[in-house]
Amino acid sequence: MQEERDVSYRRVRGTLGAHPRKIASLYVGSRENDKLIYGGKVRTDYTEATARELRERLDPLIRRTSPLDVKIKKPKATWVEPTVNAEVEYGALTDDGLLREAVFKGLRDDLTLHNMKAPRLVPSAGRPKLGVPKENILQLLTEAVVLSKDELADYWKPVWKKALPHLGHRPLKLVRHVHGTTFYHKGPLPKDIPEAVHQLRIQKREGGQGARLWVDSLDGFLGLVQIGAVELHPWNSTVENIERADRIIIDLDPGDGERSCFGSSSRCASSMAAAARAARVKLPPAFYVPFWPV
């Protein structure tokens, strides 16, 4: 948990009368060395009622200019006096020290400014180990190990041609492992993206432009390894036509009674294989697509 100070908000856009007065997200900041520093964007876990209450609470505090001591470009922000404290839960920090995967937990009127501390990026001792962490939810098998970048590169070299039809030319959602933390990447892209890793500019649903990464070569896969990517989750559409999906992925997960199968990989594999065969029987032949063997 982290206590942050609200510095601005974004309105929900829509035709007059189509939406109640409410916010879409919060921009928050915290004090560091007597300066108010931007901390990141909080845009999840708002109920309809909470979003309206926040708007009513912040509207009387609107000001024309940013209260931040270090200015940032946020043209859609409605700036407010930084006198309201919020409790925020977050998964990690970006390389720039911004909150990652920040979740709004509520306003805190019981806090004072002097007992609020800015979140800090704590580097691992020595050189950070970038690879698949032991606690990765998709690697909870008894034989799972922590892979180094070199080991991940050695994995991609013999399989990349088989992987390319399934992962290539598609926008990718990345799971990254940086500074000892594993997270689904959101927000700004790393600054040191290799040339073989391509960028696709897209229009975000919430407004504004963003970028997604995609690859078409072995160098691309190795470039993703270099920026700490440990898992690649492709879109169901290609970069040539992102508005039209050309495939469907059916994700089968163990039920509540099978969660212990992660401690027994053979039981897990047998149970999931049986479920996959049962699902295939119910699907028409047009859905039959060979899977990429690993």
C-alpha positions in Angstrom: 0.0 0.0 0.0 1.1 3.6 -0.6 -0.5 6.9 0.4 -0.4 9.4 -2.5 -1.7 13.0 -2.9 -4.2 13.7 -5.7 -3.0 16.4 -8.1 -5.4 16.1 -11.0 -8.1 13.9 -12.6 -9.5 13.1 -16.0 -13.1 13.5 -16.8 -15.3 10.8 -18.4 -16.0 12.0 -21.9 -19.4 11.7 -23.5 -22.5 13.5 -24.9 -24.0 16.0 -22.5 -26.4 14.0 -20.3 -25.1 10.6 -21.4 -22.8 10.2 -18.3 -23.0 11.3 -14.7 -20.3 13.7 -13.5 -17.4 11.4 -12.6 -13.7 10.9 -13.1 -12.0 8.4 -15.4 -8.6 8.3 -13.6 -6.4 10.1 -11.1 -3.0 11.6 -11.5 -1.2 11.4 -8.1 2.0 12.8 -6.6 4.0 12.5 -3.4 6.4 14.7 -1.5 10.1 14.1 -1.9 12.8 16.5 -0.5 10.0 19.1 0.0 8.9 18.9 -3.6 5.7 17.5 -5.0 6.7 14.9 -7.6 4.4 13.1 -10.1 3.8 9.5 -9.0 1.8 8.0 -11.8 -1.8 7.3 -13.0 -4.4 5.4 -11.1 -7.3 4.2 -13.2 -8.7 1.0 -11.8 -11.1 -0.1 -9.0 -13.5 2.9 -9.2 -17.2 2.0 -8.8 -19.8 4.3 -10.4 -20.6 5.8 -6.9 -16.9 6.3 -6.0 -16.1 8.0 -9.4 -19.0 10.5 -8.8 -18.0 11.1 -5.1 -14.4 11.8 -6.2 -15.5 14.3 -8.8 -17.6 16.1 -6.2 -14.8 16.1 -3.7 -12.2 17.4 -6.2 -14.2 19.9 -8.2 -14.0 22.7 -5.6 -10.2 22.3 -5.6 -9.7 22.9 -9.4 -6.9 25.2 -10.3 -5.6 26.4 -13.7 -2.0 25.2 -13.4 -0.2 22.1 -12.3 0.8 22.0 -8.6 3.8 19.7 -9.3 7.2 21.1 -8.8 8.5 19.1 -11.8 6.1 19.8 -14.6 4.7 17.1 -16.8 2.7 17.1 -20.0 -0.8 16.0 -19.3 -3.1 18.0 -21.7 -6.2 16.2 -20.6 -5.7 16.7 -16.9 -7.9 18.8 -14.7 -5.5 20.1 -12.0 -6.5 20.4 -8.4 -5.0 21.7 -5.2 -3.0 18.8 -3.7 -4.8 18.6 -0.4 -6.6 15.3 -0.7 -4.8 12.0 0.3 -5.5 8.7 -1.4 -4.5 5.2 -0.6 -3.1 3.3 -3.6 -2.1 -0.3 -4.1 0.5 -1.0 -6.8 2.4 -3.9 -8.2 5.8 -2.3 -8.8 7.6 0.8 -10.0 8.7 1.7 -13.5 12.4 2.5 -14.2 11.4 6.2 -13.7 9.9 5.5 -10.3 6.2 5.7 -11.4 3.5 3.5 -9.9 2.8 0.4 -12.0 -0.6 -1.3 -12.0 -1.9 1.2 -9.5 -5.3 0.5 -7.9 -7.4 3.1 -6.0 -8.3 1.9 -2.5 -9.9 5.0 -1.2 -9.4 8.5 0.3 -7.6 8.9 3.6 -8.6 11.9 5.6 -6.6 10.6 8.6 -3.2 11.2 7.1 -1.0 14.3 7.3 1.6 15.3 4.8 4.6 14.7 7.1 4.0 11.0 7.5 3.6 10.3 3.8 6.7 8.9 2.0 7.3 8.5 -1.7 7.7 5.0 -3.0 11.2 4.1 -3.9 12.8 1.8 -6.5 15.0 -0.5 -4.5 17.6 -2.2 -6.8 18.6 -5.8 -6.2 22.0 -6.4 -4.6 24.6 -6.4 -7.3 23.6 -7.0 -10.9 19.8 -7.7 -11.1 19.0 -11.2 -12.4 16.5 -10.9 -15.3 14.7 -14.1 -16.1 11.8 -16.3 -15.1 11.2 -15.9 -11.3 10.4 -18.8 -9.1 7.1 -17.3 -8.1 5.8 -16.8 -11.7 2.2 -18.1 -11.7 2.8 -19.8 -15.1 5.9 -21.6 -13.9 4.6 -23.2 -10.7 6.0 -26.6 -11.6 8.3 -28.5 -9.3 11.1 -28.5 -11.9 10.8 -24.8 -12.7 14.0 -22.9 -12.5 15.0 -19.2 -12.7 16.4 -18.6 -16.2 19.1 -16.1 -17.0 19.0 -13.9 -20.2 21.5 -16.2 -21.8 19.3 -19.3 -21.0 16.3 -17.6 -22.4 18.2 -16.7 -25.5 19.4 -20.3 -25.8 15.7 -21.4 -25.6 14.6 -19.1 -28.4 17.3 -19.9 -30.9 16.1 -23.5 -31.8 12.3 -22.8 -31.5 11.8 -19.3 -33.0 10.8 -20.6 -36.4 8.1 -22.7 -34.9 7.0 -19.8 -32.7 7.0 -17.2 -35.4 3.7 -18.2 -37.0 2.0 -17.9 -33.6 3.8 -14.9 -32.1 5.2 -13.0 -35.1 3.5 -10.0 -36.8 1.1 -9.7 -33.8 1.0 -7.0 -31.1 2.4 -8.6 -27.9 1.4 -8.2 -24.3 4.6 -8.7 -22.2 5.3 -10.2 -18.8 8.6 -8.6 -17.8 11.0 -9.3 -14.9 12.9 -6.2 -13.9 14.6 -5.2 -10.6 13.4 -8.5 -9.0 9.8 -7.9 -9.8 7.6 -9.7 -12.3 4.7 -7.8 -13.9 2.4 -7.5 -16.9 3.9 -4.5 -18.7 1.7 -1.4 -18.8 2.5 2.2 -19.5 5.5 3.7 -21.3 7.8 1.4 -23.1 11.5 0.9 -22.1 13.8 3.5 -23.6 16.4 0.9 -24.9 14.3 -1.2 -27.2 16.5 -3.0 -29.8 15.9 -2.2 -33.5 14.8 -5.7 -34.3 11.8 -5.2 -31.9 9.2 -3.2 -33.9 6.7 -0.7 -32.5 3.1 -0.3 -33.7 1.3 2.9 -32.9 -2.3 2.4 -31.8 -5.3 4.5 -30.7 -6.1 3.7 -27.0 -9.7 3.0 -26.1 -9.5 5.6 -23.3 -8.1 8.2 -25.6 -4.6 9.1 -26.8 -2.0 7.1 -28.6 0.0 4.1 -27.4 2.5 1.6 -28.8 2.7 -2.2 -28.9 5.7 -4.3 -29.7 5.9 -7.0 -32.3 8.6 -9.2 -33.9 9.3 -11.0 -37.1 12.7 -12.5 -36.6 15.1 -14.3 -34.2 16.7 -11.0 -33.4 13.3 -9.7 -32.4 12.8 -12.5 -29.9 16.3 -12.0 -28.5 15.6 -8.2 -28.3 12.6 -8.9 -26.1 14.8 -11.0 -23.8 17.1 -8.0 -23.5 14.4 -5.8 -22.1 13.4 -8.4 -19.6 10.4 -10.1 -21.4 9.9 -13.6 -19.9 6.4 -14.3 -21.3 4.8 -13.2 -24.6 1.0 -13.0 -25.0 0.0 -12.3 -28.6 -3.1 -10.5 -29.8 -5.5 -12.5 -31.8 -5.1 -10.1 -34.7 -2.0 -9.1 -36.8 -0.2 -5.8 -37.1 -1.5 -5.6 -40.7 -5.2 -5.6 -39.4 -5.5 -5.1 -35.7 -9.2 -4.5 -35.9 -10.0 -8.0 -37.2 -9.1 -11.1 -35.2 -8.1 -14.1 -37.2 -8.1 -16.7 -34.5 -9.6 -17.6 -31.1 -7.6 -18.9 -28.1 -9.5 -21.1 -25.6 -7.7 -21.1 -22.3 -8.2 -24.1 -20.1 -7.3 -23.7 -16.4 -7.4 -26.3 -13.6 -10.6 -26.2 -11.5 -10.6 -25.5 -7.7 -10.2 -29.2 -7.1 -7.2 -29.4 -9.3 -5.1 -26.6 -8.0 -2.8 -29.0 -6.2 -1.8 -30.5 -9.6 0.9 -27.9 -9.8 2.8 -30.0 -7.3 2.3 -33.1 -9.4 2.9 -32.2 -13.1 1.9 -35.6 -14.4 -1.5 -35.5 -12.8 -1.9 -31.9 -14.0 -1.0 -32.8 -17.6 -3.3 -35.8 -17.7 -6.3 -33.8 -16.3 -5.8 -30.9 -18.6 -5.2 -33.1 -21.7 -8.5 -34.9 -20.9 -10.3 -31.5 -20.7 -8.7 -30.4 -24.0 -9.9 -33.5 -25.8 -13.4 -33.1 -24.4 -13.5 -29.5 -25.6 -12.3 -30.5 -29.0 -15.1 -33.0 -29.5 -17.6 -30.2 -29.1 -15.9 -27.8 -31.6 -16.5 -27.9 -35.3 -13.5 -29.0 -37.5 -12.9 -25.4 -38.6 -11.6 -24.7 -35.1 -8.9 -27.4 -35.3 -5.5 -25.7 -35.4 -2.2 -27.4 -34.6 -0.6 -26.1 -31.5 3.0 -25.0 -31.4 5.0 -27.8 -29.6 7.4 -26.7 -26.9 
